[in-house]
Amino acid sequence: MQRLLNRKEAAEYLNGLGLPSSPTTLARQAMTGSGAKYTLINRRAFYKPEWLDEWVNEQITPHKHSLAHMNENKGGVL
């Protein structure tokens, strides 16, 4: 069985991916339903690394914010 991460370890895992996080942030996201999947064992939250990876991948959305892209959407007119 894969190791479960507590909130502190999950925050460290996300920080290791370059995503600033804290146990408080993860708790807040759990309350609002905006964070990664987790399970409760004896009223403590635990995360699987693959659940954190899935959540990170869901957050990745390509954005173009260049002037050229804005011009494409307006038919090339400034």
SVG drawing of the C-alpha trace seen along z (x, -y; Angstrom):
<svg xmlns="http://www.w3.org/2000/svg" viewBox="-17 -50 28 52">
<polyline fill="none" stroke="black" stroke-width="0.4" points="0.0,0.0 1.2,-3.5 2.1,-5.8 -0.5,-8.3 0.6,-11.9 -0.8,-14.0 -1.6,-17.6 1.9,-18.8 3.5,-16.2 1.0,-16.9 1.9,-20.7 5.6,-19.8 4.9,-17.6 3.2,-20.4 5.9,-22.8 8.4,-20.4 6.5,-20.7 6.9,-24.5 3.4,-25.1 3.3,-27.2 1.1,-25.4 0.5,-25.0 -1.5,-22.6 -3.9,-25.6 -4.4,-26.1 -5.2,-22.4 -7.7,-22.4 -9.4,-25.5 -9.6,-23.9 -11.0,-20.7 -13.7,-22.8 -14.7,-24.5 -14.3,-21.4 -11.7,-23.1 -8.7,-21.0 -7.3,-17.6 -9.1,-14.4 -8.4,-13.2 -9.6,-10.6 -10.3,-10.9 -8.9,-8.3 -9.6,-8.9 -10.7,-12.4 -7.3,-13.3 -7.0,-14.1 -4.6,-12.0 -3.7,-12.4 -2.3,-10.0 0.5,-11.5 -1.5,-10.5 -4.5,-12.5 -2.3,-15.5 -0.9,-15.0 -4.4,-14.6 -5.5,-17.9 -2.4,-19.7 -3.0,-18.5 -6.6,-19.7 -5.4,-23.2 -3.1,-23.4 -4.8,-25.4 -2.8,-27.0 -3.2,-30.8 -2.0,-33.2 -1.8,-36.8 0.2,-38.2 -0.8,-41.2 -0.7,-38.9 -3.2,-36.6 -5.5,-39.5 -5.2,-40.7 -6.2,-37.2 -9.4,-37.4 -10.2,-40.8 -9.5,-40.1 -6.1,-41.8 -7.4,-45.2 -5.8,-47.1"/>
</svg>
